[in-house]
Amino acid sequence: MPPPHDFGIDTNGSTLAHEQDDNASQYSQQAESLGGYRADPWVGEREPAPAVEAKFITPLDPVVVTADGGRLPVIPVEEADKLNKLREEAGVNGAETSQPNGTSKRAQATGSRHRGSSVSQNEKPDAPLREAMPPSRTNPLFPPLPTYGPPSTMRTMQCFFFRMTSYVLSFFFLVVIFIGAVSNTIPRVISDSRQRAMFKDPKKTRPFYEEEMHRKKERRAAEKEWVKRQKSKGKSTPSGEKGEAVPQDGQFVPTEGGPETLTMDVAHYARRVGLDMEVFDVQTEDGFIIELWHIFNPRDYSNRPSSPQRKMHGPDIFPDSPKDSAFEAFPATDKKYPVLMIHGLLQSAGAFCSNEDDSLAFYLAKSGYDVWLGNNRCGFKPRHTMLDYRDPRMWAWNIRQMGVLDLPALISRVLAETGFPKLALIAHSQGTTETFVALAKEQRPDIGEKISVFCALAPAAYAGPLIGKIYFKVMRLISPAVFRIIFGIHGFIPFMMFAHKVLPARPYSWLGYHVFSHLFNWSDKRWERDLRDRMFQCAPVYVSSESMRWWLGRECFAKHRCILSTREEGAKEDAEDEEDDEVVRRMTKERNPHENPRMRLQRNLTSFHCATESHIHHDKTRGRFAWYNAQFPPLALWIAGSDDLVDGRRLLRRFDRGREPHVRVVHRKVIEGYEHLDVIWAMDAIEQVGKEVREVIWRTVDPDDAVMCRVPIGCAKPLEHEPDAHDEVPMMHSGGRLRMASISEVARAGPGLDEVWMGRVEESVEPDEKEGVRRGRGMSELPFVDLEEKGNPLG
């Protein structure tokens, strides 16, 4: 019998065609399956769209791209990889598959201690929620997130059950915290009542009491003057400008005023100090819509983008050809350098705008920077391009997604709007955490090349002693399944947001302060109490229960007490540090017998160049397990010395002891007595933090970018010269009075005995350093003596 091909039958072609048909059929089924993740039973008007491909944002973050361009997050890596392989095998036109990089190989190449691990879990669509997780192949501090889908009747019932149980149980949890907070205030109330009975004012013991009263008086006078001028000018603003007739003279003229109205609208507070705010919508690569706030001077911003221009552009970030900048109206040498600010846990970007002229965002804007405020996903208004609030997939994220997805999207939009290749990044608390996580060499280190300097305020990389409190210990005992029953699979304690809507502003702010003060062990003694209520109008916001589980649960941060190192690695670091401390202690005593403990601590924490042999961390092996590579941007840190929430000193020690050879710390400061929120809300925060942030940003700008920008106020002179005291941003309601060069803190050691901060510093430093203290140079790193000085860890 002749061979088949002699009869003209092409068996190879037939087999190939059959395989292609089979692959096309499998691809179609997989595309419909993953596209079915969009079939939302709670939003009936939307029809499912088939999946086109899976795009890997990182090796562990695939998102489904649907036929209509939508994005769906939280799908198993294997399912995403399967879709792309079937797409390629089916020969779909224009197939450009995005394949995941080998995480274990990448970790090995970068020197990470964390190797790939496989966790056997149930990946069936109808699996119980507690078991529906993808396998983990990442850092043990980031366990896999739950996956939900495709939606079904059973899944809908499960989600409804979790929503109901969590609403009730989390409410009772909040009641317990509230009772504890009220109980905590009873001793203070008794103490204040006793002092009043003795005809003493307990408020006079506050560090900045006199300055508080002075500012309050000025503010009330300005409010009365505003009302008076409003009556004389009708509905026009005090300066008379309206609409497009605003003069472009660069002055800061308030367009709102009068008695304060507590609101969540940051634009209201901006207009009270002569600025304004506009909102940009930003779409992340996994489809979330987050808000980016732009602070600007209406008298110096004539080419304002229209409303359509402020809408979201799409999920792709860092385009090769950015759109035309809205700032082309400014001369080539008169642009403003962009600054992006990221807020902390349970807050919004309004935290940077709560102190009137002493708000860090307003201060930098008036100094000459282009200030942008980034908000994380969900915030006050949870939004997604395809998902609904009730869909649990909208809440399956934690700190890693905020870092690798939200932060790049915000940076990309700011750069696109301003036309600059880089920006300065300022972050507080959780904002520093998501940045540190995002810049890790296992995550998205490339975004470090878009940042000229990273200013970290109260950096949250290591846990402080507060993590040992009883209620945090109880949280660590709860299993993930029980955690989801108590706190749900949607937003964390949604009753807080409900209370924000129904309660009057001042009672709500009072409750917010006392509850969070009780939980996080900080006080308002350094804040301007007259403004405290507005500080809690912008908090809390929506956060996912998974995010809070990452902070408080038994698997992640609360267990390991670090964001990127395990507990075992931390123990090894402690052992190495103890050896170093012994050598430092011995060498210091031999070389500097007259050096006091305070000066020793300050010298060791600020020894950037490590000129002495007492720093033995030149051992190159310590950098073998570094978190970061050479793409990490210059870093500046401001540490709160009395911060019980996080341990900033330990992070400094990590950099000082050579564990991060690629990180260049350009500035560091430990402010003794400061608590976690004082770096942004203390009355002297501008003096202690703001002025230095302003100068650090300018000194680290690329020279090619600097020639295009106007020089910020206070930065005109070279670094080696002292800034002009009168070259400063004045306070709005002060009659032209400049900010105090230094706010003295009064320590009452006895009846009638006052000790001023400046005098105490002069007693603690050498004679040749006193002149520098009198000048109050912020960048000098001279010893800072405060009311509550912690002990010296070096002995």
PyMOL commands that set and color helices and strands:
alter all, ss='L'
color gray80, all
select helices_A, chain A and resi 4-7+11-38+77-90+103-110+153-197+202-205+209-233+243-245+266-272+298-300+308-310+349-353+356-358+360-367+392-395+399-418+430-438+445-450+465-468+470-477+480-487+495-502+505-520+529-535+545-552+557-560+567-591+597-605+620-625+648-656+678-681+685-699+703-706+757-764+767-775+778-780
alter helices_A, ss='H'
color red, helices_A
select strands_A, chain A and resi 51-56+62-66+71-72+276-283+289-296+338-342+370-374+423-428+451-457+635-640+665-671+746-750+753-756
alter strands_A, ss='S'
color yellow, strands_A
deselect
rebuild
show_as cartoon
